[in-house]
Amino acid sequence: MNQHQNPSSPRRALVIGASMAGLFATALLRKAGWSVELFERSDIELFGRGAGITLQPELHEALMESGADASRLGVEITERIAIDREDRVIERLTYPQVVTSWDKLHHIMRARIPSEHHHLGCNLDSVEQSASGVTARFSNGRIEKADLLIAADGYRSVVRDLYMPDVQPIYAGYVIWRGVADESAMPKSARDTIFDKFAFFLPPNNKIIGYPIPGQDHALEPGRRRYNWVWYRPVDRETLETMLVDESGTYHRLSIAPPKVRQDLIDEIKRAAQDRLPPSFSDTLMAIPRPFFTPIYDHFSPKMVFGRVALIGDAASVGRPHIGMGVAKAAADAQRLAELLRDASVPVDQALAQFEKERLGVGLKSVERGRALGQYLLLPHDSDNAAHDAHWEEFHSVHGILKNTATSDFLRAD
Ligand SMILES: Cc1cc2nc3c(=O)[nH]c(=O)nc-3n(C[C@H](O)[C@H](O)[C@H](O)COP(=O)(O)OP(=O)(O)OC[C@H]3O[C@@H](n4cnc5c(N)ncnc54)[C@H](O)[C@@H]3O)c2cc1C
């Protein structure tokens, strides 16, 4: 039942996608007095997935606002360093930050949602709108009606495809190889050089970064933590297509799930690391049983609101991971949306219009910033043709990369 049928009942929202954007939206809208149902296509809980996340101020604020337990959120680091091929520190920057894991954040936010409102195995197929609200249809036959539908269904959003089919993820020309190593499995020399730091190795057209994150069961005690290891590597489109084929010969469009990455590709990245990376980074990779790769895409939807449907998080826009803003932007979208929808005397359409007006700009700035930082990865023939923006020199310097990676400071700069 929706508000148009019974004005005295709470307004009702459907949230599609139970990853970060969906969990924050559900928790915060419930707190704002809405009745909310959250639908996830996965049949199983998303526990135990993901890797490292930097805790930006926007994310911390949304966690506090949602009433989550924000104590012991992650590993506190104070310094960023760049090392050379021989593990010598060539640049230092004091930059206190808390770094955590996707799984830890998921665990905290999942605990905010009562299970009777969290529905697994519900794949959204279609959305219809009428004067009285929205109707969502799911592959399992379920049909739900509400005053509002929030699409938190990620960068391949089904909902966005319905309203903005031309907005598609754009391949950046590089992939990230990543994985997490147990602190106890890293050699002492690697631990001593990089473990408690946000560390960088920056050969031409490649970025290798790493930082500590909580361990299994979110452990923060020394010896039980893990190290989040990332290598940004240029890969042309043709090669990428071959990498997206799994051991059985099946091709995966856009991206491939970590367990399906072929062993020959894992062997190759390990060989390349031994040939080209400093010992601390290559030895850490050897301690990661199954590194995997993710192609980097970005996109920007010039609209976030379509009648009673709002896009948030990655469904609306994705900035490349150099800025470390994926979860923070998703959480901040959800927080602002819930704030604007709190006052029941304000018409929903008016609140949604204000939401789009405020949050579109943040999405655009994030996409542009991610692209500017990503220019470092361009191969020589690409960089000849690239428009050199105002940040070109800074984002090609070691100091500039240390200062501008995984930070949302740019949003507050002007
Ligand atoms: C399992 C998992 C692990 C991740 N790990 C990391 C990490 O370690 N580091 C990092 O930086 N980012 C990670 N991400 C991405 C990160 O969550 C996002 O970049 C960011 O938080 C914005 O999240 P989002 O909720 O908008 O989108 P996503 O996180 O992409 O979530 C979209 C959700 O919608 C669901 N969904 C999609 N289509 C439908 C449909 N039709 N019906 C119902 N549900 C649907 C998906 O199953 C998914 O759970 C991970 C995402 C997932 C899903």
Ligand as a Chemical Component Dictionary entry (heavy atoms), coordinates in Angstrom:
data_LIG
# 
_chem_comp.id                   LIG 
_chem_comp.type                 NON-POLYMER 
_chem_comp.pdbx_formal_charge   0 
_chem_comp.three_letter_code    LIG 
# 
loop_
_chem_comp_atom.comp_id 
_chem_comp_atom.atom_id 
_chem_comp_atom.alt_atom_id 
_chem_comp_atom.type_symbol 
_chem_comp_atom.charge 
_chem_comp_atom.model_Cartn_x 
_chem_comp_atom.model_Cartn_y 
_chem_comp_atom.model_Cartn_z 
_chem_comp_atom.pdbx_ordinal 
LIG C1  C1  C 0 30.498 -8.182 -3.435  1  
LIG C2  C2  C 0 31.092 -6.828 -3.723  2  
LIG C3  C3  C 0 32.410 -6.550 -3.308  3  
LIG C4  C4  C 0 32.991 -5.299 -3.557  4  
LIG N1  N1  N 0 34.252 -5.059 -3.117  5  
LIG C5  C5  C 0 34.826 -3.851 -3.297  6  
LIG C6  C6  C 0 36.144 -3.565 -2.795  7  
LIG O1  O1  O 0 36.784 -4.378 -2.173  8  
LIG N2  N2  N 0 36.672 -2.327 -3.023  9  
LIG C7  C7  C 0 35.969 -1.367 -3.702  10 
LIG O2  O2  O 0 36.477 -0.238 -3.860  11 
LIG N3  N3  N 0 34.721 -1.603 -4.187  12 
LIG C8  C8  C 0 34.139 -2.823 -4.010  13 
LIG N4  N4  N 0 32.874 -3.073 -4.518  14 
LIG C9  C9  C 0 32.199 -2.012 -5.258  15 
LIG C10 C10 C 0 31.624 -0.986 -4.305  16 
LIG O3  O3  O 0 30.670 -1.587 -3.476  17 
LIG C11 C11 C 0 30.998 0.117  -5.129  18 
LIG O4  O4  O 0 31.904 0.709  -6.002  19 
LIG C12 C12 C 0 30.471 1.260  -4.275  20 
LIG O5  O5  O 0 30.325 0.943  -2.957  21 
LIG C13 C13 C 0 29.090 1.670  -4.737  22 
LIG O6  O6  O 0 28.269 0.591  -4.463  23 
LIG P1  P1  P 0 26.845 0.374  -5.059  24 
LIG O7  O7  O 0 26.082 -0.214 -3.923  25 
LIG O8  O8  O 0 26.343 1.589  -5.738  26 
LIG O9  O9  O 0 27.069 -0.691 -6.230  27 
LIG P2  P2  P 0 27.575 -2.272 -6.148  28 
LIG O10 O10 O 0 28.496 -2.366 -5.007  29 
LIG O11 O11 O 0 28.019 -2.573 -7.485  30 
LIG O12 O12 O 0 26.247 -3.033 -5.774  31 
LIG C14 C14 C 0 25.165 -3.224 -6.647  32 
LIG C15 C15 C 0 24.286 -4.310 -6.030  33 
LIG O13 O13 O 0 23.083 -4.414 -6.773  34 
LIG C16 C16 C 0 22.782 -5.775 -7.007  35 
LIG N5  N5  N 0 21.983 -5.825 -8.232  36 
LIG C17 C17 C 0 22.395 -5.530 -9.507  37 
LIG N6  N6  N 0 21.386 -5.671 -10.367 38 
LIG C18 C18 C 0 20.290 -6.052 -9.647  39 
LIG C19 C19 C 0 18.947 -6.343 -9.999  40 
LIG N7  N7  N 0 18.503 -6.282 -11.255 41 
LIG N8  N8  N 0 18.098 -6.707 -8.999  42 
LIG C20 C20 C 0 18.521 -6.776 -7.706  43 
LIG N9  N9  N 0 19.796 -6.508 -7.322  44 
LIG C21 C21 C 0 20.669 -6.149 -8.286  45 
LIG C22 C22 C 0 24.170 -6.419 -7.146  46 
LIG O14 O14 O 0 24.121 -7.817 -6.938  47 
LIG C23 C23 C 0 24.938 -5.693 -6.052  48 
LIG O15 O15 O 0 24.815 -6.285 -4.798  49 
LIG C24 C24 C 0 32.263 -4.307 -4.288  50 
LIG C25 C25 C 0 30.954 -4.583 -4.722  51 
LIG C26 C26 C 0 30.364 -5.817 -4.429  52 
LIG C27 C27 C 0 28.928 -6.084 -4.883  53 
# 
loop_
_chem_comp_bond.comp_id 
_chem_comp_bond.atom_id_1 
_chem_comp_bond.atom_id_2 
_chem_comp_bond.value_order 
_chem_comp_bond.pdbx_ordinal 
LIG C1  C2  SING 1  
LIG C2  C3  SING 2  
LIG C2  C26 DOUB 3  
LIG C3  C4  DOUB 4  
LIG C4  N1  SING 5  
LIG C4  C24 SING 6  
LIG N1  C5  DOUB 7  
LIG C5  C6  SING 8  
LIG C5  C8  SING 9  
LIG C6  O1  DOUB 10 
LIG C6  N2  SING 11 
LIG N2  C7  SING 12 
LIG C7  O2  DOUB 13 
LIG C7  N3  SING 14 
LIG N3  C8  DOUB 15 
LIG C8  N4  SING 16 
LIG N4  C9  SING 17 
LIG N4  C24 SING 18 
LIG C9  C10 SING 19 
LIG C10 O3  SING 20 
LIG C10 C11 SING 21 
LIG C11 O4  SING 22 
LIG C11 C12 SING 23 
LIG C12 O5  SING 24 
LIG C12 C13 SING 25 
LIG C13 O6  SING 26 
LIG O6  P1  SING 27 
LIG P1  O7  DOUB 28 
LIG P1  O8  SING 29 
LIG P1  O9  SING 30 
LIG O9  P2  SING 31 
LIG P2  O10 DOUB 32 
LIG P2  O11 SING 33 
LIG P2  O12 SING 34 
LIG O12 C14 SING 35 
LIG C14 C15 SING 36 
LIG C15 O13 SING 37 
LIG C15 C23 SING 38 
LIG O13 C16 SING 39 
LIG C16 N5  SING 40 
LIG C16 C22 SING 41 
LIG N5  C17 SING 42 
LIG N5  C21 SING 43 
LIG C17 N6  DOUB 44 
LIG N6  C18 SING 45 
LIG C18 C19 SING 46 
LIG C18 C21 DOUB 47 
LIG C19 N7  SING 48 
LIG C19 N8  DOUB 49 
LIG N8  C20 SING 50 
LIG C20 N9  DOUB 51 
LIG N9  C21 SING 52 
LIG C22 O14 SING 53 
LIG C22 C23 SING 54 
LIG C23 O15 SING 55 
LIG C24 C25 DOUB 56 
LIG C25 C26 SING 57 
LIG C26 C27 SING 58 
# 
